[in-house]
Amino acid sequence: MDLAARCVELALAGNDAAFADLVNMYKPYVFAIIMRYESHPDQVENIAQEVFLQIYRSLSQCRKENVKAWIATIAMRKAIDHRRKAAIRLCNEDWVELESLPVAGQEINEPETAYLFIEQEERVRRTCAELPSIYGEILKDFYLEGKKTKEIAAEHNIALKTVDSRLYRGRLLFKTKWEEEEKNAKRKQQTL
């Protein structure tokens, strides 16, 4: 039995020093894996803490014949999850245009507000139409038609996770296209 497997065995028996040895043994390895996905030192530290906490919680599931691979899998998954969550947060923070549209069926009382929303909705529809259809259609269904993700999944005959993925990717594409249009509009105004 190698040293790592022995540390796991002792840690399972309640030996905290053995777990500390395991952490010290694999800390550089875990950091190297995380740094493939995250470059900010504070974030790397946070993710590493999450990794070692998960390792501690999951020690009973460790296959002692390949501790290093098991630890690498946990580190990689935590790093990917962190990156995905950060991207979603960024997308949600910057995602103003579609979120500011009135909800499908919502009544607007002021004529000027109604006109602005109609203009914005038309621009959103045009932008969605310029995206690949698998993204544009789902964005339209979700934001303009007010459909729930379960409804969209059923209508398009796809998995719920696929709808979530397409919404996420569609938002990113939409945002890029929207910003391009705004830059082009500003250039046109400057030339006039």
Secondary structure, DSSP 4 states (H G I P E B T S, - for coil): --HHHHHHHHHHTT-HHHHHHHHHHHHHHHHHHHHTT---HHHHHHHHHHHHHHHHHTGGG--GGGHHHHHHHHHHHHHHHHHHHHHHHHHHHH--TTTTSPPTT-----HHHHHHHHHHHHHHHHHHHHS-HHHHHHHIIIIIS---HHHHHHHHT--HHHHHHHHHHHHHHHHHHHHHHHHHHHHHHHH-
